[in-house]
Amino acid sequence: MTAPEVFAYYKRTAPFYDLQFFLQHATTLSPDVRARLDALATRVDASGRVQGGRAAFHSEYVKAQDAWRRGNLAAEYAAKRAAAKLAKAAKRATKKKKGSKAA
């Protein structure tokens, strides 16, 4: 293949491969994001052509990625806060109370 042919192939099939890669490697998808991506998948045919225009597809794809990223960051933040609270409670439980004498 010549360089222009390779570029044309990539340009034609990029949305399909981007979506496929994201679905394969995103470990946690909320039902909302999964529904968005499934709707996008129906807009790409087997040859990689996008129905409804590439710009609209890319816009929706970026919105789905952002929703996934925000959801993951929120979950990570909540997990870190919960772990910090547990660590603080455990530290508080092991401290001696003021005024108590050790036996």
C-alpha positions as CSV (number, residue, x, y, z in Angstrom):
1,M,0.0,0.0,0.0
2,T,1.2,3.5,-0.7
3,A,1.2,6.1,2.0
4,P,-1.9,7.9,0.7
5,E,-3.8,4.5,0.6
6,V,-2.7,3.7,4.2
7,F,-3.8,7.2,5.4
8,A,-7.2,6.8,3.6
9,Y,-7.7,3.4,5.2
10,Y,-6.9,4.7,8.6
11,K,-9.1,7.8,8.1
12,R,-12.0,5.5,7.1
13,T,-11.6,2.9,9.8
14,A,-10.3,5.0,12.8
15,P,-13.7,5.5,14.5
16,F,-14.4,1.7,14.4
17,Y,-10.9,0.8,15.9
18,D,-11.1,3.6,18.5
19,L,-14.4,2.4,19.7
20,Q,-13.3,-1.3,19.7
21,F,-10.1,-0.5,21.6
22,F,-12.0,1.5,24.2
23,L,-14.6,-1.2,24.7
24,Q,-11.9,-3.9,25.1
25,H,-9.7,-2.0,27.5
26,A,-12.0,0.0,29.7
27,T,-12.4,-2.2,32.7
28,T,-15.4,-0.5,34.4
29,L,-18.2,1.0,32.4
30,S,-21.3,2.4,34.0
31,P,-24.7,1.4,32.3
32,D,-25.0,5.0,31.0
33,V,-21.5,4.9,29.3
34,R,-22.1,1.4,28.0
35,A,-25.4,2.5,26.4
36,R,-23.7,5.5,24.8
37,L,-21.0,3.3,23.3
38,D,-23.4,0.7,22.1
39,A,-25.4,3.4,20.4
40,L,-22.2,4.6,18.7
41,A,-21.3,1.1,17.7
42,T,-24.5,0.8,15.7
43,R,-23.5,3.9,13.7
44,V,-20.3,2.3,12.3
45,D,-20.7,-0.3,9.6
46,A,-18.4,-3.2,8.8
47,S,-16.3,-1.2,6.4
48,G,-15.6,1.4,9.1
49,R,-17.8,4.1,7.6
50,V,-19.8,6.2,10.0
51,Q,-23.4,7.0,9.6
52,G,-24.4,10.5,10.5
53,G,-21.0,12.0,10.0
54,R,-17.6,11.7,11.5
55,A,-17.7,14.9,13.5
56,A,-20.9,14.0,15.3
57,F,-19.5,10.5,16.0
58,H,-16.3,11.9,17.4
59,S,-18.2,14.4,19.5
60,E,-20.3,11.7,21.1
61,Y,-17.3,9.4,21.5
62,V,-15.4,12.1,23.4
63,K,-18.4,12.8,25.6
64,A,-18.7,9.1,26.4
65,Q,-14.9,9.0,27.3
66,D,-15.3,12.0,29.5
67,A,-18.3,10.5,31.3
68,W,-16.3,7.3,31.8
69,R,-13.3,9.2,33.1
70,R,-15.4,11.3,35.5
71,G,-17.1,8.1,36.9
72,N,-13.7,6.4,37.4
73,L,-12.2,9.4,39.1
74,A,-15.2,9.7,41.4
75,A,-15.0,6.0,42.4
76,E,-11.2,6.3,43.0
77,Y,-11.7,9.4,45.2
78,A,-14.5,7.7,47.2
79,A,-12.3,4.6,47.8
80,K,-9.4,6.8,48.9
81,R,-11.6,8.7,51.3
82,A,-13.0,5.5,52.7
83,A,-9.6,4.0,53.2
84,A,-8.4,7.2,54.9
85,K,-11.4,7.2,57.3
86,L,-10.7,3.6,58.2
87,A,-7.0,4.3,58.8
88,K,-7.9,7.3,61.0
89,A,-10.4,5.2,63.0
90,A,-7.9,2.4,63.5
91,K,-5.3,4.9,64.6
92,R,-7.7,6.5,67.0
93,A,-8.6,3.1,68.5
94,T,-5.0,2.1,69.2
95,K,-4.1,5.4,70.9
96,K,-4.2,5.4,74.7
97,K,-6.8,7.5,76.3
98,K,-5.5,10.5,78.3
99,G,-5.6,9.8,82.0
100,S,-5.7,6.0,81.7
101,K,-2.8,4.2,83.4
102,A,-1.1,1.2,81.8
103,A,-1.2,-1.9,83.9
